[in-house]
Amino acid sequence: MTRRALLALALALPLPLAATACSAITTEKAAPATPTPTPTQAKTSAPPTTAPPTPASAPALTPAQAQAALITDADLGEPWAPTEGAATWRDGLLKATTDTPDCQKLLDALYSEQLFGAGAHVRAATGLDDTWNDAQLHHQVVAVRPADVDRTLAWLKTLPKKCATFTAATATGAAQNATVSDARLPEIGDARQALRVTLTGETADGDETTLTLDVAAVRVGDDALLLTNGGLGDVYPEVTQAVAELAASRLTDVRKQARVQV
C-alpha cells in the first residue's frame, strides 16, 4: 500500500485502529515482514451473510437518531469535508444505458442512490468530499424491511458474474467500458455486500478517464446503510472498508440507545 493509502486509512479508522495505521506509515520503509491479521482483517468476506433480524417490536429511529448515526467530516478528518454538491461524474458517467438488464438496473440504482428499491425510506443522508483526490463519499441510513435488504444483497452478489464486463453509453453517447467486481468488507452488521464498479472511456478531447466507485450495503437489524465512495482519481478500498465499519458500529449503537429510551 502506498504512503498516501496508509494515511487515508489512518484518517478513516476509529482511533485505536488509526494508531495502528499511523504506525504502519512511520515504518513503511522498514524491511517487509509477514503481517499478523487483525481480527477485522481475518474476518473480511465478500459474500453476504445473514443473521436473524431484530424483533419487529424494535422502535423506529427518530430523524434525530438517524442523523446521529451518520458519519461526519469530524470522524474522518483531513482531507474530508462536507460536500459542496453532487460530483459532475454522477450525471456525466453514471447516467448511462446498456443492453444488459441487470447491469442497467445497477447503473440506475447507483445514479439514483435507491439501491433498496422504491419501498425503502431514507431516514438520513450526508455527503463528504475528499479534497485531495476529488473523491466523494455518500452515506445513507435507510428504513427498509430486512427481507428486502437481504434480497438486494443477494442480487448484488450475482453482479460480478452477470456484469463482470459490459459497455454503457453516457447521455452524450460516449462509450464506457464497465467492470463490476466483489469488494471486501469486514463482518459488520447482520448482512452485507460490497462491489467495486469502474467506468473507463474518453472525453470529447480524447483524454481517458476512469471512474471508480465502491458501493457497500449493510443490514443492521431493521435498518440498513448504504455507502458509496467514488471518484475519477484514487479511491482506496481501505477507506471504504473502514468507513463502512464505523458506520455500521454507529448505527448499531444508535439502535441500542433507541431501545433503551422506549
C-alpha positions as CSV (number, residue, x, y, z in Angstrom):
1,M,0.0,0.0,0.0
2,T,1.3,3.5,-0.8
3,R,2.0,6.0,1.9
4,R,-1.0,8.0,0.7
5,A,-3.2,5.0,1.0
6,L,-2.0,4.3,4.5
7,L,-2.6,7.9,5.5
8,A,-6.1,7.7,4.1
9,L,-6.8,4.5,6.1
10,A,-5.5,6.0,9.3
11,L,-7.7,9.1,8.8
12,A,-10.8,6.9,8.3
13,L,-10.4,4.4,11.1
14,P,-11.6,4.7,14.6
15,L,-9.0,6.0,17.0
16,P,-7.5,2.7,18.3
17,L,-7.2,1.3,14.7
18,A,-6.0,4.6,13.4
19,A,-3.0,4.4,15.7
20,T,-2.1,1.1,14.1
21,A,-2.3,2.5,10.6
22,C,-0.2,5.6,11.6
23,S,2.4,3.2,13.0
24,A,2.5,1.5,9.6
25,I,3.1,4.8,7.9
26,T,6.2,5.6,10.0
27,T,7.7,2.2,9.4
28,E,6.8,1.9,5.8
29,K,10.4,1.8,4.6
30,A,11.4,-0.9,7.0
31,A,12.2,-4.4,5.7
32,P,9.0,-6.2,4.8
33,A,7.6,-8.7,7.3
34,T,4.7,-11.1,7.3
35,P,1.8,-9.1,9.0
36,T,-0.4,-10.7,11.6
37,P,-4.0,-10.2,10.6
38,T,-6.1,-8.1,12.9
39,P,-9.4,-9.6,14.0
40,T,-11.2,-7.4,11.4
41,Q,-8.8,-8.4,8.6
42,A,-9.1,-12.0,9.4
43,K,-12.9,-11.9,9.1
44,T,-13.3,-10.0,5.9
45,S,-15.6,-11.6,3.4
46,A,-17.3,-10.5,0.2
47,P,-20.4,-12.8,0.2
48,P,-23.4,-11.6,2.2
49,T,-24.1,-13.4,5.3
50,T,-27.3,-13.2,7.3
51,A,-28.4,-13.3,10.9
52,P,-32.0,-13.2,12.2
53,P,-33.4,-9.6,12.2
54,T,-34.1,-7.9,15.4
55,P,-37.6,-8.3,16.8
56,A,-40.4,-6.4,15.0
57,S,-41.1,-4.5,18.2
58,A,-37.8,-2.7,17.9
59,P,-38.7,1.0,17.8
60,A,-38.2,3.0,14.6
61,L,-35.4,5.6,14.7
62,T,-36.4,9.2,15.0
63,P,-35.0,11.7,12.5
64,A,-32.5,12.9,15.1
65,Q,-31.4,9.4,15.9
66,A,-30.9,8.6,12.2
67,Q,-28.9,11.8,11.8
68,A,-26.7,10.8,14.8
69,A,-25.9,7.5,13.0
70,L,-24.2,9.3,10.1
71,I,-20.5,9.7,9.5
72,T,-19.2,13.2,9.6
73,D,-16.1,15.0,8.4
74,A,-15.1,15.3,12.1
75,D,-14.9,11.5,12.2
76,L,-12.6,11.2,9.2
77,G,-10.5,14.4,9.5
78,E,-8.5,15.9,6.7
79,P,-8.9,15.7,3.7
80,W,-12.6,15.1,4.1
81,A,-15.0,18.0,4.2
82,P,-18.8,18.5,3.9
83,T,-19.8,18.1,0.3
84,E,-20.2,21.1,-1.9
85,G,-22.7,19.3,-4.2
86,A,-23.0,16.2,-6.4
87,A,-19.9,15.4,-8.4
88,T,-20.2,16.1,-12.1
89,W,-19.4,12.5,-12.9
90,R,-22.7,11.4,-11.5
91,D,-24.6,12.9,-14.3
92,G,-21.8,12.6,-16.8
93,L,-21.0,8.9,-16.4
94,L,-23.4,7.1,-14.1
95,K,-26.4,8.3,-16.1
96,A,-25.8,5.7,-18.7
97,T,-27.5,3.0,-20.7
98,T,-26.7,-0.6,-21.5
99,D,-28.4,-3.5,-23.1
100,T,-28.0,-5.9,-20.2
101,P,-31.0,-5.6,-17.8
102,D,-29.1,-6.4,-14.5
103,C,-26.3,-4.0,-15.4
104,Q,-28.8,-1.3,-16.3
105,K,-30.6,-1.8,-13.0
106,L,-27.2,-1.4,-11.2
107,L,-26.4,1.8,-13.1
108,D,-29.8,3.2,-12.4
109,A,-29.5,2.3,-8.7
110,L,-26.1,3.9,-8.4
111,Y,-27.2,7.1,-10.1
112,S,-30.4,7.4,-8.1
113,E,-28.9,6.0,-4.9
114,Q,-32.0,3.9,-4.4
115,L,-30.3,0.5,-4.1
116,F,-33.0,-1.0,-1.9
117,G,-35.9,-0.1,-4.2
118,A,-38.9,2.2,-4.1
119,G,-40.2,0.8,-0.8
120,A,-37.2,2.0,1.1
121,H,-37.2,5.2,3.1
122,V,-34.0,7.2,3.5
123,R,-34.1,8.4,7.2
124,A,-30.9,10.5,6.9
125,A,-28.2,11.1,4.4
126,T,-24.9,13.0,4.1
127,G,-22.1,13.6,1.6
128,L,-18.4,14.2,2.1
129,D,-15.7,15.3,-0.3
130,D,-12.0,14.2,-0.4
131,T,-10.3,17.4,-1.2
132,W,-7.1,15.7,-2.1
133,N,-8.3,13.2,-4.7
134,D,-11.7,14.7,-5.6
135,A,-13.4,11.6,-4.4
136,Q,-16.9,11.8,-2.9
137,L,-18.5,9.7,-0.2
138,H,-22.2,9.4,0.3
139,H,-23.8,7.7,3.4
140,Q,-27.5,6.9,3.9
141,V,-29.4,5.4,6.8
142,V,-32.4,3.6,5.3
143,A,-35.6,2.2,6.7
144,V,-36.4,-1.0,4.8
145,R,-37.7,-4.5,5.5
146,P,-34.9,-6.9,6.4
147,A,-36.2,-9.4,3.7
148,D,-35.9,-6.6,1.1
149,V,-32.4,-5.8,2.2
150,D,-31.3,-9.5,2.0
151,R,-32.9,-9.8,-1.4
152,T,-30.9,-6.8,-2.6
153,L,-27.7,-8.2,-1.1
154,A,-28.2,-11.5,-2.8
155,W,-28.8,-9.7,-6.1
156,L,-25.6,-7.6,-5.7
157,K,-23.7,-10.8,-5.1
158,T,-24.6,-12.1,-8.6
159,L,-23.4,-9.0,-10.4
160,P,-19.6,-9.7,-10.6
161,K,-20.6,-12.6,-12.8
162,K,-23.6,-11.1,-14.6
163,C,-21.9,-7.7,-15.2
164,A,-18.2,-8.6,-14.9
165,T,-17.6,-6.5,-18.1
166,F,-20.1,-4.6,-20.2
167,T,-20.3,-1.5,-22.4
168,A,-22.5,1.5,-21.5
169,A,-23.3,4.8,-23.3
170,T,-23.5,8.1,-21.5
171,A,-26.2,10.7,-22.2
172,T,-23.8,12.3,-24.7
173,G,-23.3,8.9,-26.5
174,A,-19.7,8.4,-25.2
175,A,-18.9,4.7,-24.8
176,Q,-17.8,3.4,-21.4
177,N,-16.2,0.1,-20.7
178,A,-17.5,-1.1,-17.3
179,T,-16.4,-3.7,-14.8
180,V,-18.0,-5.0,-11.7
181,S,-16.1,-7.0,-9.0
182,D,-16.6,-8.1,-5.5
183,A,-15.3,-5.7,-2.8
184,R,-14.2,-6.9,0.6
185,L,-15.9,-5.8,3.8
186,P,-15.4,-6.6,7.5
187,E,-18.0,-8.8,9.1
188,I,-20.2,-5.9,10.1
189,G,-23.9,-5.7,10.7
190,D,-26.2,-8.6,10.2
191,A,-25.7,-9.0,6.5
192,R,-23.5,-7.1,4.0
193,Q,-22.3,-7.0,0.4
194,A,-20.0,-4.6,-1.5
195,L,-18.9,-4.1,-5.1
196,R,-16.3,-2.1,-7.0
197,V,-17.6,-0.6,-10.3
198,T,-15.3,1.1,-12.8
199,L,-16.3,3.0,-16.0
200,T,-13.5,3.8,-18.4
201,G,-13.8,5.9,-21.5
202,E,-12.7,9.0,-23.4
203,T,-13.6,12.6,-23.0
204,A,-14.6,14.8,-26.0
205,D,-10.9,15.9,-26.1
206,G,-9.7,12.3,-26.3
207,D,-8.4,12.0,-22.7
208,E,-9.1,8.7,-21.0
209,T,-10.9,8.8,-17.7
210,T,-11.7,6.1,-15.2
211,L,-14.5,6.4,-12.6
212,T,-14.0,4.1,-9.7
213,L,-17.0,3.6,-7.4
214,D,-17.2,1.4,-4.3
215,V,-20.7,0.6,-3.0
216,A,-21.4,-1.1,0.3
217,A,-24.8,-2.1,1.6
218,V,-25.2,-3.4,5.2
219,R,-28.3,-4.5,7.1
220,V,-28.3,-3.6,10.8
221,G,-31.4,-5.0,12.5
222,D,-34.5,-3.5,10.9
223,D,-32.4,-0.7,9.3
224,A,-29.8,-0.6,6.6
225,L,-26.9,1.7,5.5
226,L,-25.8,2.5,2.0
227,L,-22.3,3.8,1.4
228,T,-20.7,4.9,-1.8
229,N,-17.1,6.1,-2.3
230,G,-16.0,7.1,-5.7
231,G,-14.2,9.5,-8.0
232,L,-12.0,10.0,-11.1
233,G,-8.8,9.8,-9.0
234,D,-7.6,7.4,-6.4
235,V,-10.4,5.6,-4.5
236,Y,-8.9,3.5,-1.7
237,P,-10.8,0.3,-0.7
238,E,-9.3,0.5,2.7
239,V,-11.1,3.8,3.3
240,T,-14.4,2.3,2.1
241,Q,-14.0,-0.7,4.4
242,A,-13.1,1.4,7.4
243,V,-15.9,3.9,6.9
244,A,-18.4,1.1,6.4
245,E,-17.2,-0.5,9.7
246,L,-17.5,2.8,11.6
247,A,-21.0,3.5,10.0
248,A,-22.3,0.1,11.0
249,S,-21.0,0.4,14.5
250,R,-22.6,3.8,14.9
251,L,-25.9,2.6,13.6
252,T,-25.8,-0.4,16.0
253,D,-25.1,1.9,18.9
254,V,-27.9,4.3,18.0
255,R,-30.4,1.5,17.7
256,K,-29.4,0.2,21.1
257,Q,-29.9,3.7,22.6
258,A,-33.3,3.9,20.9
259,R,-34.5,0.6,22.6
260,V,-33.3,1.8,26.0
261,Q,-35.2,5.1,25.6
262,V,-38.6,3.3,25.0
